Amino acid sequence: MAFRAYDLVNLVNTHGEPLTLRKKAYGAYDPTTGTQSSSTTTDYSIRGYFYTYNITSVDEVRRGTRKCVIPALGLAVEPDDEDEILGNGDRVNIVNVMTMYSAGVVICYICDVSE
């Protein structure tokens, strides 16, 4: 499914929902003890739109594999793999992020997410 960046931003503005991007920050690893100091999380309010990109595979839908479009305009941080998206009673992990540009400017992020 091919979209122009502008179309994706309009899709989120029209049909998106308020979500939370949870970024994880990991503590330092101590090789002598084999442990990692505590990790922290920081939540950011975002607006996004979930969609299923492979409607021919029922297995993908069952596993919760789908995409989430997040506009970059006004976003305080960039989504990254290993971050989580929470909203509408759902929690998914970002496994991959594709950045969409227009004239060299970041317009939106398309995140592959999985439950």
ROZA-948190 format. One record per residue: residue number from 1; x, z, y of N, C-alpha, C in turn. Coordinates in nm, 3 decimals, decimal comma. Example, Ala and Ser with C-alpha at 12.3 -4.5 7.8 and 13.67 -1.06 7.14 Angstrom:
// ROZA-948190
REC resi    n_c1    n_c3    n_c2   ca_c1   ca_c3   ca_c2    c_c1    c_c3    c_c2
REC    1   1,319   0,780  -0,569   1,230   0,780  -0,450   1,320   0,780  -0,330
REC    2   1,285   0,708  -0,225   1,367   0,714  -0,106   1,290   0,787   0,003
***
This chain:
// ROZA-948190
REC resi    n_c1    n_c3    n_c2   ca_c1   ca_c3   ca_c2    c_c1    c_c3    c_c2
REC    1   0,085   0,000  -0,116   0,000   0,000   0,000   0,090   0,000   0,123
REC    2   0,076  -0,102   0,206   0,162  -0,114   0,324   0,083  -0,078   0,450
REC    3   0,145   0,002   0,533   0,086   0,042   0,660   0,188   0,020   0,771
REC    4   0,138  -0,004   0,890   0,223   0,000   1,007   0,226   0,146   1,053
REC    5   0,335   0,187   1,115   0,350   0,326   1,159   0,235   0,367   1,252
REC    6   0,197   0,279   1,341   0,088   0,308   1,435  -0,042   0,335   1,360
REC    7  -0,070   0,257   1,256  -0,191   0,277   1,177  -0,191   0,413   1,108
REC    8  -0,074   0,456   1,060  -0,065   0,586   0,994  -0,092   0,700   1,092
REC    9  -0,038   0,690   1,212  -0,061   0,795   1,311  -0,209   0,800   1,347
REC   10  -0,273   0,686   1,363  -0,417   0,683   1,391  -0,497   0,740   1,275
REC   11  -0,454   0,714   1,153  -0,521   0,768   1,035  -0,516   0,921   1,037
REC   12  -0,401   0,977   1,068  -0,387   1,122   1,074  -0,470   1,179   1,189
REC   13  -0,466   1,114   1,305  -0,543   1,163   1,419  -0,693   1,161   1,392
REC   14  -0,740   1,062   1,316  -0,882   1,049   1,289  -0,927   1,133   1,170
REC   15  -0,849   1,132   1,062  -0,893   1,194   0,937  -0,806   1,309   0,889
REC   16  -0,700   1,340   0,962  -0,608   1,445   0,920  -0,669   1,583   0,932
REC   17  -0,596   1,681   0,881  -0,642   1,819   0,885  -0,527   1,910   0,926
REC   18  -0,559   2,028   0,979  -0,452   2,122   1,012  -0,387   2,175   0,885
REC   19  -0,255   2,174   0,881  -0,179   2,218   0,766  -0,066   2,309   0,812
REC   20   0,003   2,368   0,717   0,120   2,449   0,746   0,239   2,394   0,670
REC   21   0,347   2,369   0,741   0,473   2,328   0,680   0,558   2,453   0,665
REC   22   0,590   2,488   0,542   0,669   2,608   0,515   0,811   2,565   0,479
REC   23   0,903   2,599   0,569   1,044   2,566   0,547   1,113   2,686   0,487
REC   24   1,196   2,661   0,387   1,271   2,767   0,321   1,414   2,765   0,369
REC   25   1,467   2,883   0,397   1,608   2,899   0,434   1,670   2,991   0,330
REC   26   1,769   2,940   0,261   1,832   3,016   0,154   1,951   3,094   0,207
REC   27   1,968   3,214   0,154   2,082   3,297   0,192   2,209   3,246   0,129
REC   28   2,317   3,311   0,162   2,449   3,271   0,112   2,463   3,307  -0,036
REC   29   2,534   3,223  -0,108   2,561   3,244  -0,250   2,693   3,320  -0,265
REC   30   2,690   3,424  -0,344   2,810   3,505  -0,370   2,861   3,470  -0,510
REC   31   2,971   3,394  -0,521   3,020   3,352  -0,652   3,072   3,467  -0,739
REC   32   3,112   3,576  -0,678   3,164   3,687  -0,758   3,053   3,758  -0,834
REC   33   2,935   3,767  -0,773   2,823   3,833  -0,842   2,728   3,732  -0,905
REC   34   2,738   3,606  -0,863   2,648   3,504  -0,915   2,507   3,515  -0,860
REC   35   2,493   3,579  -0,745   2,362   3,595  -0,685   2,358   3,532  -0,547
REC   36   2,236   3,512  -0,503   2,213   3,455  -0,371   2,142   3,560  -0,288
REC   37   2,185   3,578  -0,163   2,115   3,674  -0,079   1,974   3,623  -0,052
REC   38   1,891   3,708  -0,003   1,748   3,677   0,009   1,724   3,551   0,091
REC   39   1,619   3,482   0,054   1,579   3,364   0,128   1,462   3,400   0,219
REC   40   1,446   3,322   0,323   1,336   3,345   0,417   1,255   3,217   0,431
REC   41   1,133   3,231   0,478   1,049   3,115   0,505   0,999   3,121   0,648
REC   42   0,981   3,005   0,707   0,925   2,993   0,841   0,811   2,894   0,835
REC   43   0,696   2,931   0,889   0,578   2,844   0,887   0,562   2,773   1,020
REC   44   0,526   2,643   1,013   0,501   2,561   1,131   0,364   2,497   1,116
REC   45   0,285   2,500   1,222   0,154   2,435   1,221   0,174   2,286   1,242
REC   46   0,112   2,207   1,155   0,120   2,061   1,163  -0,018   2,003   1,140
REC   47  -0,029   1,873   1,158  -0,150   1,799   1,122  -0,105   1,691   1,026
REC   48  -0,177   1,674   0,916  -0,136   1,576   0,817  -0,254   1,518   0,744
REC   49  -0,227   1,416   0,666  -0,331   1,348   0,589  -0,277   1,321   0,449
REC   50  -0,347   1,374   0,348  -0,311   1,350   0,208  -0,382   1,227   0,156
REC   51  -0,311   1,148   0,075  -0,377   1,038   0,006  -0,308   1,013  -0,128
REC   52  -0,385   0,961  -0,221  -0,334   0,925  -0,352  -0,291   0,780  -0,345
REC   53  -0,167   0,753  -0,382  -0,113   0,618  -0,363  -0,114   0,533  -0,488
REC   54  -0,144   0,591  -0,603  -0,144   0,514  -0,727  -0,273   0,543  -0,802
REC   55  -0,382   0,480  -0,759  -0,511   0,513  -0,816  -0,530   0,456  -0,956
REC   56  -0,436   0,376  -1,004  -0,449   0,321  -1,139  -0,398   0,419  -1,245
REC   57  -0,324   0,521  -1,206  -0,268   0,615  -1,302  -0,340   0,749  -1,292
REC   58  -0,423   0,777  -1,390  -0,497   0,902  -1,392  -0,402   1,020  -1,409
REC   59  -0,292   1,002  -1,482  -0,196   1,109  -1,502  -0,136   1,157  -1,371
REC   60  -0,108   1,066  -1,279  -0,051   1,103  -1,149  -0,150   1,189  -1,071
REC   61  -0,278   1,154  -1,076  -0,379   1,230  -1,004  -0,392   1,370  -1,065
REC   62  -0,388   1,380  -1,197  -0,398   1,510  -1,265  -0,282   1,601  -1,228
REC   63  -0,163   1,546  -1,219  -0,045   1,625  -1,184  -0,042   1,663  -1,037
REC   64  -0,129   1,604  -0,958  -0,132   1,635  -0,815  -0,031   1,557  -0,736
REC   65   0,023   1,450  -0,792   0,120   1,369  -0,721   0,048   1,281  -0,621
REC   66   0,086   1,294  -0,495   0,023   1,215  -0,389   0,117   1,210  -0,270
REC   67   0,070   1,160  -0,159   0,151   1,150  -0,038   0,082   1,224   0,076
REC   68   0,164   1,266   0,172   0,112   1,329   0,292   0,181   1,265   0,412
REC   69   0,101   1,217   0,505   0,155   1,157   0,628   0,155   1,265   0,736
REC   70   0,270   1,280   0,802   0,286   1,378   0,910   0,342   1,305   1,031
REC   71   0,267   1,300   1,143   0,321   1,236   1,263   0,439   1,315   1,319
REC   72   0,538   1,245   1,372   0,659   1,308   1,424   0,643   1,355   1,569
REC   73   0,552   1,294   1,642   0,535   1,327   1,783   0,493   1,473   1,799
REC   74   0,572   1,550   1,870   0,540   1,690   1,894   0,573   1,784   1,780
REC   75   0,634   1,732   1,675   0,670   1,815   1,559   0,797   1,892   1,589
REC   76   0,796   2,022   1,564   0,910   2,107   1,598   1,026   2,090   1,501
REC   77   0,998   2,055   1,374   1,102   2,040   1,273   1,072   1,919   1,186
REC   78   1,174   1,870   1,118   1,155   1,760   1,024   1,122   1,815   0,886
REC   79   1,025   1,755   0,818   1,001   1,797   0,680   1,118   1,756   0,592
REC   80   1,144   1,834   0,489   1,256   1,808   0,400   1,210   1,836   0,258
REC   81   1,279   1,775   0,160   1,243   1,807   0,023   1,271   1,955  -0,001
REC   82   1,196   2,013  -0,084   1,195   2,157  -0,115   1,111   2,237  -0,016
REC   83   1,059   2,176   0,090   0,963   2,246   0,177   0,827   2,243   0,108
REC   84   0,735   2,324   0,158   0,600   2,328   0,104   0,501   2,292   0,215
REC   85   0,387   2,236   0,173   0,277   2,211   0,264   0,158   2,290   0,212
REC   86   0,098   2,370   0,299  -0,016   2,452   0,263  -0,135   2,414   0,350
REC   87  -0,252   2,416   0,289  -0,373   2,390   0,366  -0,489   2,358   0,276
REC   88  -0,608   2,390   0,324  -0,730   2,360   0,252  -0,727   2,419   0,111
REC   89  -0,668   2,538   0,098  -0,662   2,606  -0,031  -0,564   2,544  -0,129
REC   90  -0,472   2,463  -0,080  -0,379   2,392  -0,166  -0,236   2,422  -0,124
REC   91  -0,144   2,421  -0,221  -0,001   2,438  -0,192   0,074   2,333  -0,273
REC   92   0,148   2,247  -0,202   0,224   2,142  -0,269   0,369   2,147  -0,223
REC   93   0,457   2,098  -0,307   0,599   2,091  -0,276   0,635   1,949  -0,236
REC   94   0,717   1,937  -0,133   0,767   1,806  -0,093   0,883   1,770  -0,184
REC   95   0,877   1,653  -0,246   0,984   1,610  -0,336   1,068   1,497  -0,276
REC   96   1,014   1,428  -0,177   1,087   1,320  -0,112   1,024   1,293   0,024
REC   97   1,106   1,255   0,122   1,056   1,226   0,256   1,107   1,090   0,299
REC   98   1,015   1,003   0,344   1,052   0,874   0,399   1,018   0,877   0,548
REC   99   1,113   0,842   0,632   1,094   0,843   0,776   1,059   0,703   0,823
REC  100   0,951   0,691   0,902   0,910   0,561   0,956   0,947   0,554   1,103
REC  101   1,011   0,444   1,141   1,057   0,421   1,277   0,982   0,304   1,340
REC  102   0,975   0,307   1,471   0,927   0,193   1,548   1,017   0,183   1,670
REC  103   1,088   0,073   1,682   1,184   0,050   1,791   1,286   0,163   1,800
REC  104   1,330   0,212   1,685   1,432   0,316   1,679   1,382   0,457   1,703
REC  105   1,253   0,475   1,719   1,194   0,607   1,744   1,119   0,651   1,619
REC  106   1,139   0,776   1,578   1,068   0,828   1,461   0,920   0,842   1,495
REC  107   0,836   0,778   1,416   0,692   0,781   1,439   0,622   0,879   1,345
REC  108   0,657   0,875   1,217   0,593   0,965   1,122   0,680   0,978   0,997
REC  109   0,642   1,077   0,917   0,706   1,103   0,789   0,603   1,084   0,680
REC  110   0,644   1,016   0,574   0,560   1,003   0,456   0,626   1,086   0,346
REC  111   0,558   1,191   0,306   0,615   1,285   0,210   0,550   1,267   0,073
REC  112   0,633   1,249  -0,029   0,584   1,255  -0,166   0,570   1,401  -0,199
REC  113   0,450   1,441  -0,243   0,426   1,581  -0,274   0,373   1,596  -0,416
REC  114   0,395   1,713  -0,471   0,350   1,741  -0,606   0,313   1,887  -0,617
REC  115   0,210   1,917  -0,694   0,167   2,055  -0,713   0,260   2,126  -0,807
***
